[in-house]
Amino acid sequence: MKPEELKKLDAYLKRTLNPNIVVKARPRKDDSAEVYAGDEFLGVIYRDDEDGDLSYNFSMAILDVDL
């Protein structure tokens, strides 16, 4: 993803979910970004530009040991 996309996603997630969230570029991947709460990895945001409609999908796994 482009740096301006990362900034927009970061601002959106901070505003809607938690001010401690950080969106970071993924090494060697340009279609997704990593999401952290402080130093803790939360999940991945994927860029979906299918049929000219741009959207972002956030994928977060929750382990049973964390519940």
N, C-alpha and C positions, 0 to 999 in steps of 0.2 A: 504494500500500500504506500501511497505517497505521503510525505510528512504532513501535508495539510489535512489529509483524511484522518491520520492518527490524532492530530490535534483536535479535530471536530469530534471524533469518537470519544477521546479522553474527556473533553469538556462535557459532552452529553452524559456520559456515565457518572462523572463526578456530580453533576447537577441532579440527576435522577435517582442514583443509587447511593453513592457514598463518596465524600470528598477525598478519601484515601486511595481511591482506585487510580491505577496507572495503566495506560495502554502503551505497549512497546512493540516495535517492529520485530518480526521474526527473522533470524538469519537464514539466508538463502530461500526465502519464501516471499513472494510479492502479492499473494492473494489473501493474506490473513495477518492477524496481529495477536499478541499475547496480552492477557488482562491479569493484573496483579492487584491485591489489596495489601499495600505496604510491600513486604518481601514475599508474601505468600501467593503462589500461582493459583489463579481461579479458573481460567479457561482460555478459549481461543475465539476470536471474532473472525468470521469468514466473509469475504466480499463476494457478493453474488450479482453479476451484471448480465443476467440472462434476459434475452429478448428486449434489451434496451432499458429495462427497469432495474435500477440500482437499489440493492438492499444489503443489509448486514445481518448475519446470523451468529448469535453468541452460543457457544457450546461449553457447558460446564458439567463435569462429572462430579458426583457426590458419593464418596465411599461410605459404606455402612459403618466403618470404624470411626468416622467423623461425626456420626449422628449421636 
